[in-house]
Amino acid sequence: MRTDYNNWKPLSIMEINEIFSRIPVKWCIAGGWALDLHYGSQTREHSDIDVIITRKDQLVVFDCLSPSWILYRAENGKLSLWKGEYLDKTNDIWVSKSEESSFMYQMMIMNTEEDNWIYKRERTVQRSIHELFLTTKDGIPYLRPEVQLLHKGGSSVLREKDHNDLKTMLPVLLPHEKEWLKASLTRQFPQGHAWIKLI
């Protein structure tokens, strides 16, 4: 079992696009890089790179990646080899070239029902899968900024970089994007949330 959790040498966005554009599934760049793609430039350093796929497409992705990559299930703070079994609950997959090499990208598995994305932390927050991704002028898909910020703000631990990401993105978010983020956080945190007043 691997325990070198900080052993990262992430691929570039263009390298990720080259890999996933050949796989016949919905996918997109997520995390801090998704926000930077929307912003139009890199705003901070990134220690990794995240890709989103849907749970129903996971086995197609596994079949396409497994000949060239080693895939690990990340659960409860531990990594274990993913051997191609269907993952009902696992949300994160870490990927490296070998069992000794650095991790190069992370796949986040999102839940969908019919044509809707289901937010894993509050199932009443949903959105059409067809409007979940945006695309750069170079054709690279990325997660909408308000949805990415919900994932950051909805976490059990709010990191300094997440606060900074919100402050960076607020000036470029459209009014309806801010309202969606605010409403979604309110639904997840009816008792209140630090970001709601900021938005």
NUDRENKOL-633530 format. One line per 5 residues: number of its first residue (from 1); their letters; for each residue x, y, z of C-alpha. Coordinates in Angstrom, 2 decimals. Each point is the difference from the previous one (the first is absolute). Layout:
BEGIN
NUM) A) X Y Z; ...
***
This chain:
BEGIN
1) MRTDY) 0.00 0.00 0.00; 1.38 3.41 -0.95; 0.40 2.69 2.64; 1.95 2.61 -2.01; -2.99 2.32 -0.15
6) NNWKP) 2.06 3.11 -0.78; 1.87 -1.62 -2.89; -1.57 2.04 -2.81; 1.28 1.05 -3.42; -3.26 1.07 -1.65
11) LSIME) -0.53 -0.01 -3.73; -0.81 3.20 -1.83; -3.49 0.90 -1.14; 0.97 -0.69 -3.60; 1.35 -3.45 0.92
16) INEIF) -3.23 -0.81 1.83; -2.01 1.15 -3.00; 2.06 -2.23 -2.29; -0.78 -3.03 2.17; -3.68 0.56 0.68
21) SRIPV) -1.07 1.41 -3.35; 0.58 -3.51 -1.38; -2.37 -1.63 2.51; -3.69 0.00 -1.06; -1.43 1.37 3.27
26) KWCIA) -0.97 3.31 1.58; 2.94 1.47 1.92; 1.43 3.34 1.06; 2.81 1.71 1.86; -0.95 0.72 3.62
31) GGWAL) 1.56 1.51 3.12; 2.07 3.15 0.05; 1.00 -0.43 -3.63; -3.68 0.16 -1.05; -0.30 3.37 1.72
36) DLHYG) 3.15 1.25 -1.71; -1.29 -1.13 -3.40; -3.13 2.06 0.61; 1.97 2.96 1.33; 2.20 -0.04 -3.09
41) SQTRE) 3.40 -0.34 1.66; 1.76 -1.87 2.78; -0.67 1.69 3.34; 2.00 -2.23 2.37; 2.17 -3.11 0.19
46) HSDID) -1.69 -3.39 -0.30; 1.41 -3.13 1.62; -2.18 -2.40 -2.01; -2.52 -0.12 -2.83; -3.56 -1.36 0.20
51) VIITR) -2.23 -1.56 -2.65; -3.71 -0.69 0.42; -1.75 -3.03 -1.49; -3.47 -1.40 0.65; -0.57 -3.13 2.04
56) KDQLV) -1.82 -1.71 -2.86; 3.03 0.51 -2.27; 2.61 -1.24 2.48; 0.54 -3.44 -1.58; 0.45 1.47 -3.48
61) VFDCL) 2.64 2.31 1.45; 1.67 -2.86 1.87; 0.18 -2.15 -3.15; 1.57 2.86 -1.95; 2.53 1.00 2.68
66) SPSWI) 1.00 -3.27 1.68; 2.34 -1.26 -2.76; 2.24 3.05 0.51; -0.70 1.23 3.54; -0.21 -1.29 3.58
71) LYRAE) -3.26 1.09 1.65; -0.57 0.25 3.75; -3.19 0.32 2.00; 0.34 2.79 2.57; -2.27 -0.72 2.97
76) NGKLS) 0.17 0.85 3.71; 3.51 1.39 -0.33; 1.37 -3.16 -1.64; 0.89 -1.08 -3.54; -0.72 -3.42 -1.47
81) LWKGE) 0.30 -1.33 -3.53; -3.09 0.36 -2.17; -0.22 -3.22 -2.00; -3.04 0.87 -2.08; -2.83 -0.86 2.37
86) YLDKT) -3.03 2.31 -0.10; 0.35 2.70 2.66; -3.28 0.81 1.75; 1.34 2.39 2.63; 3.59 0.92 -0.89
91) NDIWV) 0.26 3.60 -1.18; 3.75 0.46 -0.59; 2.51 -1.86 -2.16; 3.73 0.85 0.00; 2.02 -0.89 -3.08
96) SKSEE) 3.70 -0.70 -0.58; 2.11 -1.64 -2.70; 1.32 -2.74 2.27; -0.27 -1.13 3.62; 3.14 1.99 0.80
101) SSFMY) -0.42 3.16 -2.09; -1.61 3.29 0.99; -3.73 0.55 -0.16; -0.85 1.94 -3.16; -3.74 0.71 0.17
106) QMMIM) -3.07 -0.64 2.09; -3.43 -1.06 -1.27; -3.09 1.09 1.89; -3.07 -2.21 -0.57; -3.26 1.94 0.02
111) NTEED) -3.49 -1.40 0.45; -2.73 0.47 -2.58; -3.62 -1.06 -0.37; -1.32 0.03 -3.55; 1.21 3.38 -1.30
116) NWIYK) 0.62 1.63 3.39; 3.15 0.40 2.07; -0.59 -0.71 3.70; 2.09 1.90 2.57; 1.45 -2.68 2.27
121) RERTV) -0.24 2.06 3.21; -3.60 1.16 -0.48; -2.03 -2.08 -2.45; -2.68 2.65 -0.42; 2.59 2.16 -1.80
126) QRSIH) -0.11 -1.13 -3.61; 0.74 1.35 -3.45; -0.38 -1.16 -3.57; 3.11 -1.83 -1.14; -0.26 1.89 -3.28
131) ELFLT) 0.71 3.35 1.68; 2.54 -1.20 2.56; 3.08 0.49 -2.18; 1.35 3.01 -1.86; 2.65 -0.09 -2.74
136) TKDGI) 3.08 2.11 -0.67; 0.68 1.50 -3.42; 2.39 -2.93 -0.50; -2.80 -2.49 0.59; 1.01 -1.12 3.49
141) PYLRP) -3.00 -0.78 2.24; 0.02 1.25 3.59; -2.41 0.03 2.92; -2.14 3.12 0.33; 1.53 2.39 2.57
146) EVQLL) -3.01 0.20 2.29; -0.20 -3.82 0.16; 3.72 -0.28 0.72; -0.29 2.64 2.72; -2.89 -1.94 1.55
151) HKGGS) 2.26 -3.04 0.27; 2.65 2.13 1.67; -2.35 1.88 2.32; -2.03 -3.09 0.83; 2.97 -1.93 1.29
156) SVLRE) 0.25 -0.86 3.71; 3.30 1.94 0.09; 0.25 3.45 -1.56; 3.60 0.55 -1.05; 1.66 3.37 -0.45
161) KDHND) 0.45 -0.67 -3.72; -3.76 -0.61 -0.32; -0.76 3.38 1.59; 2.52 1.59 -2.35; -1.56 -1.76 -3.00
166) LKTML) -3.40 1.40 0.93; 1.36 3.54 0.33; 1.78 -0.33 -3.35; -3.07 -1.30 -1.82; -2.74 2.23 1.46
171) PVLLP) 0.77 2.97 -2.30; -0.33 -2.18 -3.12; -3.09 -1.99 1.01; -3.25 1.04 -1.65; -2.96 0.94 2.25
176) HEKEW) -1.86 -3.27 -0.67; 3.14 -2.01 0.77; 0.38 1.76 3.35; -3.67 -0.57 0.80; 0.26 -3.71 -0.80
181) LKASL) 3.08 -0.38 2.21; -1.62 1.92 2.84; -3.24 -2.00 -0.23; 1.88 -3.32 -0.14; 2.14 0.83 3.04
186) TRQFP) -3.13 1.10 1.87; -1.65 -3.31 -0.81; 3.01 -1.96 1.24; 0.54 2.27 3.01; -3.41 1.33 1.12
191) QGHAW) 1.63 1.07 3.26; 2.29 2.35 -1.94; 3.36 0.00 -1.76; 2.91 2.43 0.01; -0.16 0.52 -3.77
196) IKLI) -3.66 0.92 -0.26; 0.51 3.58 1.19; 3.04 0.40 -2.25; -1.96 -1.03 -3.08
***
